[in-house]
């Protein structure tokens, strides 16, 4: 099957034009028998794309890269990265292609990119392909994150390719179409810095400022302002992850965006019982990216971003390091402020009233291995007078009773709690159930799960199983990166 042009859809190629040093022109591998599995019609409409056309042969061709628009310049992006702490100077899009950029209904520039579209020059021995299960996982969880108000890349579609993918077994192949504010990441800056060409680094920084942090343009030190802006958006993002029990699983520097969006839903999952040491990823043997380590890792990643930007901070190396160190120090304060405000909302109190209660609460949750999401839902009922569902979760009843008495005395507001605590999250057992069914050809569980997760804060009748913890026989959960 040849790669054919599609009708013009107004794709731009700013990244390819402005940063050719970080882009390799490439085409997707032809999908032998493409079949649309999921289409995000609301997102398509927001992008000004006709859902009916996307379901046509030309549209599905776009979603696999088999029929690219005449004006498109598909590229594989180059970037470096620290993977589990080890620096790799040349990573890049080994199985992804940036088709181009398009303005959405609000005038925002959005990337359209493919994931699982075949080998590129950055593939490093990988097959460049993806399986149905992992691509549906990214679709489900990225859309759930968006619905919860957490900045995230979005998923436009998943298309089965008709090609088998070899993993531990043969699996049906698929391509995901991802929509992002951009795919710029810390690793992009590491790659540019490693080239030794300061002008390339400067052009990349200017591109990032124009795309994501335009206020930095008028700052006295624009590149320092860029760094501080990224520190701010990442501090707030990680706080939001922590507040819903999200464990990313692979927080390498190539998976930290400059926009502040969550990217790459490989071995991610949601914490059940509260435990800061929670790890789901099969490749995270030492717990580097455990739930409780995520803020520290984020600051470490931002330190690598600062290192890449040093030539733009000051000509004198010592002065540049001092500037970076001072700016990086703002992460902890910004993270703590965002997390503290979020935790206060989760228990329905002001930040000042919540502060002395939160530490004791987390210790109680940990000691009794209480389901994180369920507890805060039941606490909302306690704020309305029914404390028994929350109380029943604890082994240490005396400890919980003492905590609850102090909490009630502070005057919690249940309406605030309702807005802060999702009823429905992508619970691991439900995600796994849906993915197993979809891999076998039954998409109904995935579609139902997506409908539930689209309104995470609205409790609805008949959906009790979507709000309940995993059954006891589900066992420990492990996730895989999908490559």
SEVEXBA-852681 format. One line per 4 residues: number of its first residue (from 1); for each residue z, y, x of C-alpha. Coordinates in Angstrom, 1 decimal, decimal comma, padded with zeros to 4 digits. Example, Ala and Ser with C-alpha at 12.3 -4.5 7.8 and 13.67 -1.06 7.14 Angstrom:
BEGIN
1 = 007,8 -004,5 012,3 | 007,1 -001,1 013,7
***
This chain:
BEGIN
1 = 000,0 000,0 000,0 | -001,0 003,3 001,5 | 000,9 006,5 001,5 | -000,9 008,8 -001,0
5 = -000,4 012,5 -001,8 | 001,3 013,5 -005,1 | 000,7 016,6 -007,1 | 002,1 019,8 -005,7
9 = 005,8 020,3 -006,7 | 006,6 023,4 -004,6 | 008,4 021,8 -001,7 | 009,1 024,1 001,3
13 = 009,6 023,0 004,9 | 011,9 025,6 006,4 | 013,8 023,2 008,5 | 010,7 021,6 009,9
17 = 009,2 025,0 010,7 | 012,2 026,8 012,1 | 013,7 023,9 014,1 | 010,9 021,6 015,3
21 = 013,0 020,6 018,2 | 015,3 018,8 015,8 | 012,7 017,2 013,6 | 010,2 014,4 014,0
25 = 007,3 014,3 011,5 | 007,3 010,9 009,9 | 006,3 008,9 006,8 | 008,2 006,4 004,7
29 = 007,3 002,7 004,9 | 005,3 001,8 001,8 | 007,4 000,1 -000,9 | 005,4 -003,0 -002,1
33 = 006,6 -003,0 -005,7 | 008,6 000,1 -006,5 | 010,7 000,1 -009,7 | 012,9 002,9 -010,9
37 = 016,5 001,8 -011,4 | 018,3 005,1 -012,0 | 017,2 008,6 -012,6 | 019,5 011,6 -012,8
41 = 017,7 013,5 -015,5 | 020,2 016,4 -015,6 | 019,8 017,0 -011,9 | 016,1 016,6 -012,1
45 = 016,0 019,4 -014,7 | 018,2 021,6 -012,6 | 015,7 021,2 -009,8 | 012,8 022,1 -012,1
49 = 011,4 018,5 -011,9 | 010,1 016,9 -015,1 | 012,0 013,6 -015,7 | 009,0 012,2 -017,4
53 = 006,8 012,9 -014,4 | 009,4 011,3 -012,1 | 009,2 008,1 -014,1 | 005,4 008,0 -013,7
57 = 003,6 006,3 -010,8 | 003,3 009,6 -009,0 | 007,0 010,4 -009,5 | 008,2 007,0 -008,4
61 = 005,9 007,4 -005,4 | 007,6 010,7 -004,5 | 011,0 008,9 -004,8 | 010,0 006,3 -002,3
65 = 008,0 008,5 000,0 | 004,8 006,6 -000,9 | 003,1 009,6 -002,5 | 004,3 012,8 -000,9
69 = 003,3 016,2 -002,3 | 000,3 017,9 -000,5 | 002,5 020,7 000,8 | 005,3 018,4 002,1
73 = 006,2 017,9 005,8 | 008,5 014,9 005,8 | 010,7 014,7 008,9 | 013,4 012,6 010,4
77 = 016,2 014,9 011,6 | 017,6 014,6 015,1 | 021,4 014,9 015,7 | 024,1 013,5 017,9
81 = 027,6 012,5 017,0 | 031,0 011,1 017,9 | 031,1 007,7 016,2 | 034,7 006,4 016,1
85 = 035,5 008,8 018,9 | 032,6 007,7 021,2 | 029,8 010,2 021,8 | 026,3 009,1 021,1
89 = 023,8 011,8 022,3 | 020,9 010,6 020,1 | 021,5 009,4 016,6 | 019,3 011,1 014,0
93 = 017,9 009,8 010,7 | 017,3 006,2 011,5 | 016,4 005,3 007,9 | 016,1 008,7 006,2
97 = 013,5 011,4 005,7 | 013,8 015,0 004,7 | 011,0 015,5 002,3 | 011,6 019,3 002,1
101 = 013,5 022,0 000,3 | 013,3 023,3 -003,2 | 015,1 026,0 -005,1 | 017,1 024,9 -008,1
105 = 017,6 026,8 -011,4 | 020,2 029,0 -009,8 | 018,0 030,0 -006,9 | 019,9 027,8 -004,4
109 = 017,8 026,0 -001,8 | 018,3 022,3 -002,0 | 017,2 019,5 000,3 | 015,3 016,5 -001,1
113 = 015,7 013,5 001,2 | 015,2 009,8 001,1 | 017,6 007,2 002,4 | 016,5 003,6 003,1
117 = 012,8 004,6 003,5 | 012,1 002,7 006,7 | 012,4 002,9 010,4 | 012,0 006,2 012,2
121 = 012,0 007,0 016,0 | 015,8 007,3 015,6 | 016,4 003,8 014,2 | 017,8 002,4 017,5
125 = 017,1 -001,2 016,6 | 017,9 -001,0 012,9 | 015,5 -002,0 010,2 | 015,6 001,5 008,5
129 = 016,0 -000,1 005,1 | 018,8 -000,1 002,5 | 019,9 -002,6 -000,2 | 020,3 -002,0 -003,9
133 = 024,1 -002,3 -003,9 | 024,9 000,4 -001,2 | 022,4 002,9 -002,7 | 023,8 002,5 -006,2
137 = 027,3 002,9 -004,6 | 026,2 006,3 -003,2 | 024,7 007,3 -006,6 | 027,9 006,4 -008,5
141 = 030,5 007,8 -006,2 | 028,6 011,0 -005,3 | 028,0 011,8 -008,9 | 031,7 011,0 -009,7
145 = 032,8 013,4 -006,9 | 030,5 016,1 -008,3 | 032,0 015,6 -011,8 | 035,5 016,0 -010,4
149 = 034,5 019,3 -008,9 | 034,5 018,1 -005,3 | 031,6 019,4 -003,2 | 029,2 016,6 -002,6
153 = 025,6 015,7 -002,0 | 024,0 014,5 -005,2 | 021,9 011,5 -006,2 | 018,6 012,1 -007,9
157 = 017,3 008,5 -008,1 | 017,5 004,9 -006,9 | 014,3 003,0 -006,7 | 014,0 -000,7 -006,0
161 = 011,3 -001,3 -003,4 | 010,4 -004,9 -004,1 | 011,2 -005,7 -000,5 | 014,0 -008,0 000,6
165 = 016,5 -006,7 003,1 | 018,3 -009,0 005,6 | 022,0 -008,4 005,8 | 024,5 -011,3 005,7
169 = 022,1 -012,7 003,1 | 018,8 -011,5 001,7 | 019,3 -008,6 -000,7 | 016,9 -006,6 -002,9
173 = 015,9 -003,4 -001,1 | 016,1 000,2 -002,5 | 015,6 003,8 -001,6 | 018,0 006,6 -002,7
177 = 016,8 010,2 -003,2 | 019,6 012,5 -002,1 | 019,9 016,2 -003,0 | 022,0 018,4 -000,7
181 = 022,6 022,0 000,1 | 021,3 020,9 003,4 | 021,7 018,0 005,8 | 023,0 020,2 008,7
185 = 026,0 018,6 010,3 | 028,3 019,0 013,2 | 026,1 016,4 015,0 | 023,1 018,7 014,6
189 = 024,8 021,3 016,7 | 026,0 018,7 019,2 | 022,3 017,6 019,6 | 021,1 021,2 020,0
193 = 023,9 022,0 022,5 | 023,1 018,9 024,5 | 019,5 020,0 025,0 | 020,9 022,8 027,2
197 = 018,6 025,3 025,4 | 020,8 028,1 024,1 | 017,9 029,6 022,1 | 017,5 026,4 020,1
201 = 021,3 026,4 019,4 | 021,1 030,0 018,4 | 018,2 029,4 016,0 | 020,1 026,5 014,5
205 = 023,2 028,7 014,0 | 021,1 031,5 012,5 | 019,5 028,9 010,1 | 022,9 027,6 009,1
209 = 024,2 031,2 008,5 | 021,2 032,1 006,3 | 021,5 028,8 004,4 | 025,2 028,5 003,9
213 = 027,3 031,4 005,1 | 025,3 034,6 004,8 | 028,4 036,7 004,9 | 028,6 035,9 008,6
217 = 025,4 037,9 009,2 | 027,2 041,2 008,9 | 030,3 040,1 010,9 | 031,1 041,6 014,3
221 = 030,8 038,1 015,8 | 028,4 036,2 013,5 | 028,7 032,8 015,3 | 032,5 033,0 015,3
225 = 032,3 033,9 011,6 | 030,1 030,9 011,0 | 032,6 028,6 012,7 | 035,5 030,1 010,7
229 = 033,5 029,6 007,5 | 032,9 026,0 008,2 | 036,6 025,5 009,1 | 037,5 027,0 005,7
233 = 035,1 024,9 003,6 | 036,0 021,7 005,4 | 039,8 022,4 005,1 | 039,3 022,8 001,3
237 = 037,1 019,8 001,1 | 039,4 017,4 002,9 | 042,3 018,6 000,7 | 040,3 017,7 -002,4
241 = 039,6 014,3 -001,0 | 043,3 013,7 -000,4 | 044,3 014,9 -003,9 | 042,2 012,2 -005,6
245 = 042,9 009,4 -003,1 | 039,4 009,3 -001,7 | 038,9 007,5 001,7 | 035,6 008,4 003,3
249 = 035,7 005,6 005,8 | 033,3 006,9 008,4 | 034,2 010,4 009,4 | 032,0 010,6 012,4
253 = 030,9 014,1 013,5 | 027,4 013,3 012,2 | 028,9 012,9 008,7 | 030,6 016,4 008,6
257 = 028,4 018,9 006,9 | 028,1 022,6 007,7 | 027,9 023,3 004,0 | 031,2 021,7 003,2
261 = 029,7 019,0 001,0 | 030,8 015,3 001,2 | 028,0 013,3 002,7 | 027,3 009,6 003,4
265 = 029,0 007,2 000,9 | 028,9 004,1 003,0 | 032,3 002,3 003,4 | 034,1 004,7 001,1
269 = 036,6 003,8 -001,6 | 039,5 005,2 -003,6 | 043,1 004,4 -002,8 | 045,0 002,3 -005,3
273 = 048,6 002,0 -004,3 | 049,7 005,1 -002,4 | 049,8 004,3 001,4 | 048,7 006,8 004,1
277 = 047,5 003,9 006,2 | 045,0 002,7 003,6 | 041,7 001,6 005,2 | 038,8 000,0 003,4
281 = 036,0 000,0 006,0 | 035,3 -003,3 007,7 | 034,4 -001,6 010,9 | 037,5 000,6 011,2
285 = 039,7 -002,0 012,9 | 042,2 000,6 014,3 | 042,5 002,8 011,2 | 041,1 005,8 012,8
289 = 039,7 007,0 009,5 | 042,6 005,9 007,3 | 043,5 008,0 004,3 | 046,4 009,8 005,9
293 = 044,4 010,5 009,1 | 041,6 012,4 007,4 | 042,9 015,9 007,9 | 043,6 015,3 011,6
297 = 040,1 013,7 012,1 | 038,5 016,7 010,3 | 040,2 019,1 012,7 | 039,1 016,9 015,7
301 = 035,5 017,0 014,4 | 035,7 020,7 014,1 | 036,9 020,9 017,7 | 033,6 019,2 018,7
305 = 031,7 021,7 016,6 | 033,5 024,5 018,4 | 032,5 022,9 021,8 | 028,9 022,9 020,8
309 = 029,1 026,6 019,8 | 030,8 027,8 023,0 | 027,6 029,3 024,5 | 027,3 031,5 021,4
313 = 031,0 032,6 021,4 | 031,0 034,3 024,8 | 029,1 034,2 028,1 | 032,4 033,5 030,0
317 = 033,4 029,9 029,4 | 037,1 030,6 029,6 | 036,9 033,4 027,1 | 034,7 031,2 024,8
321 = 037,3 028,4 024,8 | 040,1 030,8 024,0 | 038,1 032,2 021,0 | 037,3 028,7 019,8
325 = 040,9 027,5 020,1 | 042,3 030,4 018,2 | 039,8 030,0 015,4 | 040,3 026,2 015,2
329 = 044,1 026,8 014,7 | 043,3 028,2 011,3 | 042,4 024,8 010,0 | 045,9 023,5 009,5
333 = 047,0 026,6 007,6 | 044,0 026,5 005,3 | 044,2 022,8 004,7 | 048,0 023,0 003,9
337 = 047,4 025,9 001,6 | 044,7 024,0 -000,3 | 046,5 020,7 -000,4 | 049,9 022,3 -001,4
341 = 048,3 024,2 -004,2 | 046,5 021,1 -005,4 | 049,7 019,0 -005,3 | 051,6 021,6 -007,2
345 = 048,9 021,5 -009,9 | 049,1 017,7 -010,0 | 052,8 017,9 -010,9 | 052,4 021,0 -013,1
349 = 054,4 023,4 -011,0 | 054,0 026,6 -009,0 | 053,5 026,1 -005,3 | 057,0 027,4 -004,5
353 = 058,7 025,1 -007,1 | 056,7 022,1 -006,1 | 057,2 022,4 -002,3 | 060,7 020,8 -002,2
357 = 059,6 018,0 -004,5 | 056,3 016,8 -003,1 | 057,6 015,1 000,1 | 060,2 013,1 -001,8
361 = 057,7 012,1 -004,4 | 055,2 010,7 -001,9 | 058,0 008,8 -000,2 | 058,9 007,2 -003,5
365 = 055,3 006,4 -004,3 | 054,8 004,7 -000,9 | 058,1 002,7 -001,1 | 057,2 001,3 -004,5
369 = 053,4 000,9 -003,8 | 052,7 002,9 -006,9 | 049,1 003,3 -008,1 | 048,2 006,9 -007,1
373 = 045,9 007,9 -009,9 | 047,9 006,1 -012,7 | 051,1 007,8 -011,6 | 049,9 011,3 -012,1
377 = 048,4 010,4 -015,5 | 051,7 008,9 -016,6 | 053,5 011,9 -015,2 | 051,5 014,1 -017,6
381 = 052,9 012,0 -020,5 | 056,4 012,5 -019,0 | 055,9 016,3 -019,1 | 055,3 015,8 -022,8
385 = 058,5 013,8 -023,2 | 057,6 010,2 -022,6 | 058,8 009,3 -019,1 | 058,9 005,5 -019,5
389 = 055,3 004,7 -018,4 | 055,8 006,7 -015,2 | 059,3 005,3 -014,6 | 058,1 001,7 -015,1
393 = 055,9 002,0 -012,0 | 058,9 002,3 -009,6 | 061,1 -000,3 -008,0 | 063,6 002,4 -007,1
397 = 064,5 003,6 -010,5 | 067,5 005,6 -009,3 | 065,3 007,4 -006,8 | 062,7 008,2 -009,4
401 = 065,2 009,3 -012,0 | 066,8 011,7 -009,6 | 063,4 013,1 -008,6 | 062,3 013,4 -012,3
405 = 065,4 015,3 -013,3 | 064,7 017,9 -010,6 | 061,0 018,0 -011,6 | 061,8 018,5 -015,3
409 = 064,3 021,2 -014,5 | 061,5 023,1 -012,7 | 059,5 023,3 -016,0 | 056,2 021,4 -015,5
413 = 053,1 022,5 -017,5 | 051,2 019,5 -018,8 | 048,1 021,6 -019,5 | 047,9 022,4 -015,7
417 = 048,3 018,7 -014,9 | 045,5 017,7 -017,3 | 043,1 019,8 -015,4 | 044,2 018,5 -012,0
421 = 044,5 014,8 -012,6 | 041,4 012,8 -013,4 | 041,7 010,0 -015,9 | 038,7 008,1 -014,6
425 = 037,8 007,6 -010,9 | 035,4 005,1 -009,4 | 038,0 002,4 -009,2 | 037,1 -000,2 -006,6
429 = 037,1 -003,2 -008,8 | 034,9 -001,5 -011,4 | 032,4 -000,3 -008,8 | 032,2 -003,7 -007,2
433 = 031,8 -005,4 -010,6 | 028,9 -003,0 -011,5 | 027,2 -003,4 -008,1 | 027,3 -007,2 -008,2
437 = 025,8 -007,1 -011,7 | 023,1 -004,6 -010,6 | 022,1 -006,6 -007,6 | 021,6 -009,5 -009,9
441 = 019,4 -007,4 -012,1 | 021,8 -006,1 -014,8 | 022,2 -002,3 -014,7 | 024,2 -002,0 -017,9
445 = 027,7 -001,9 -016,1 | 026,5 000,8 -013,6 | 025,1 002,9 -016,5 | 028,3 002,6 -018,5
449 = 030,4 003,4 -015,4 | 028,3 006,5 -014,8 | 028,8 007,7 -018,4 | 032,6 007,3 -018,1
453 = 032,8 009,1 -014,7 | 030,6 012,0 -015,9 | 033,7 013,3 -017,8 | 036,6 012,3 -015,5
457 = 039,3 014,6 -017,1 | 038,6 013,7 -020,7 | 040,5 010,7 -022,0 | 038,5 008,9 -024,6
461 = 039,2 006,0 -026,9 | 037,9 002,6 -026,0 | 037,8 003,2 -022,3 | 041,3 002,0 -021,3
465 = 039,9 -000,5 -018,7 | 038,3 002,3 -016,8 | 041,7 004,0 -016,3 | 043,6 000,9 -015,3
469 = 044,4 -000,3 -011,8 | 042,7 -003,3 -010,4 | 044,0 -006,6 -011,7 | 046,3 -008,6 -009,5
473 = 043,7 -011,1 -008,6 | 041,3 -008,5 -007,2 | 042,9 -008,8 -003,8 | 042,4 -006,6 -000,8
477 = 039,2 -004,6 -000,8 | 036,8 -004,2 002,1 | 033,7 -002,0 002,2 | 030,6 -002,1 004,5
481 = 028,3 000,7 005,8 | 025,2 -001,0 004,4 | 023,1 -001,0 007,6
***
